[in-house]
Amino acid sequence: MDALLTASTAADILDRAARSYRSRAAGEVAAIGIDLGTATCVLVAVDPQGRPVWVDSHPTAAIRDGVVVDFFAARDAVARLKADAEEALGVSITRAGTAFPPGVPASDATACRFVLESAGIDEVQLMDEVTAAQAALQVVDGVVVDVGGGSTGVGIFRDGRLVTVDDRAGGGHHLDLILAGALGVDLDEAERLKREDSAAYTGVLKPGLQRIAASIRSMSRDADDLDVHLAGGAVMVANAAEIISAELDRPVHAYAHSLFITPVGIARTLL
């Protein structure tokens, strides 16, 4: 796996993932990663070198803070993504990985396995979201932060090894709540505005991003010497890295197409 991680930079991998969105790329299918997100379920197929060959997503509200709150909706989202991927790739998907926030109980993590099995995937590998994100970003020494819809997970990596991992409530859903309250719109409209024109609402969203920064600080007190790396769809907000960096007073790195980081990492972990 280490050799695979050096084959492509994180930026190259994520750019290829974006270009592979619902568009079949050349390459053999070697592994499948499925991210059961709070707002979006994402499926990524990678080749033997860990490069994405197919990416697809489906909106879902079946997961909340890493907990399956609507099992059948989650199953249906995975089953739809699986069927579309099988048709596009010409393969039968019987093995895949998925991830859970590091703070959820083992019983809730196991429910994620049951979702995939119920959708027709026989062999399911579980991992935490921070470990998955690191597999895509290839961080050797740094603080990897996975900001999901409901929670923020933080992992400290030194010499490529996970030293500690933690999780706190607060993520993209809370940004939606702030925006909805400020603008007097419903949550669906707030999510749309956040995705399509977040730069217009930087001032409104800033307190939510500062809250995320406070969570990062509390979970990485022994790693002030390390840069912070942001993953997850919730941080695809204009000026997120700059606001969080100012709060932490340390370098913070954001990545284009960060929604794909965790599912890409899930798939790469299976190689």
MOCORSUL-V529211 format. One record per run of one state. SS is the DSSP state (H for helix, E for strand, C for the rest). FROM is the first residue (numbers start at 1). LEN is the number of residues. Records with the same first field share a line. If there is no record, write none. Layout:
SS=FROM-LEN / FROM-LEN
//
This chain:
C=1-1 / 6-4 / 20-1 / 22-9 / 37-3 / 47-5 / 60-3 / 65-2 / 69-2 / 90-5 / 101-5 / 119-4 / 138-4 / 148-3 / 159-2 / 170-2 / 184-3 / 220-8 / 232-1 / 236-4 / 249-3 / 254-4 / 270-2
H=2-4 / 10-10 / 71-19 / 106-13 / 129-9 / 172-12 / 187-33 / 233-3 / 240-9 / 258-12
E=21-1 / 31-6 / 40-7 / 52-8 / 63-2 / 67-2 / 95-6 / 123-6 / 142-6 / 151-8 / 161-9 / 228-4 / 252-2
//
